[in-house]
Amino acid sequence: ATTALDTIAIGTGAGDAITTAANNVCIGTDAGGAITTGAGNVCIGKGAGDAITTAANTLAIGLDAAGALTTGADNLAAGKDALLLCTTGTNNVAIGNTAADAITTATKCCAIGVDALGLVTTGANNIGIGDAAGNAITTGSGNVIIGQASDVAAAADVNSVVIGNAVTSAANGNVTFGDGTN
């Protein structure tokens, strides 16, 4: 770090590209290793946030959490490979191993649970809560999926609400609930 203020870097390659970025915490091998001017980031874990350059206000905790993030700001990734492929997406929350790990540019998604919203790439404003919830969505947006293995009917579905265990919506814009295991 050259003129960075209030920055902590612990670990081989942690925060080693920081020039003027302030208020960053980088702990772990290569954590926050590419940050140059991005401020207010917390990267904890090997490879956590290691591609961030100018992104700000991102919290990445876990092995390779937000590992591809470069300029997307205001993201929270907690868990191994959470938000792994996100590059420029903003305002996303991914909690759980591999949660929202395929997001690249999607914004305002919330994935809570192991592999929740695991295939979303560009679909925005999706919520997936539960193990593998919303895993059929790739480009669809505005969906709310609550329940283990519950999902929409097609990858591009929009504005569907699905609640229950292993339940699948019937079509775009539908509200579906129950128990799909019966």
C-alpha positions, 0 to 999 in steps of 0.5 A: 500500500502506498498512500492507503489509509486505515487499511489492514492486510495480513497474508501472502498477497493480501491487499498487495495492489492497494495504492490509494484505497482506504478502509480495507481489511484483507486477511488471507492469501491473496485476499483483496489482492488486486484492490487498487482504489476500491474502498471499504472492502472486507475480504477474509479467506484465501482468494476472497475478493482477490480480483476486486480493483475498484469495487467498494463496500463489499464484504467477502468471507470464505474461500474464493468468496466474490473471487471474480468481482472487479468493479461491482460494489455493495455486495455481500458474499459469505461462504466458500465460492459465494458470488464466485463469478460475479464481476460487475454485479451490485447490491447482491447478498449471497450467504452459504457455500456456492450461493449465487456462484454463477452470477456475473452481472446480476443486481439486487439478488439475495441468495441464502442457503447452500447453492441457492440461486446457483445458476443465476447469471444476469437475472436481477431482483431474485430471492432464493432462500433454502438449499438449492432454492431457485436453481433453475433461474438463469436470466429470469428476474423478480422471482421469490423462491422459498424452500429447499429445492423449490424453483421456477418452471423455466430459466427465464421466468419472471415475477413468480413466487414459490413457497414450500419444499421441492415445489415448482411454479407452473409458469411466469408470474404464478404464485405456487405453494405446497409440498412437491415431495408428495 
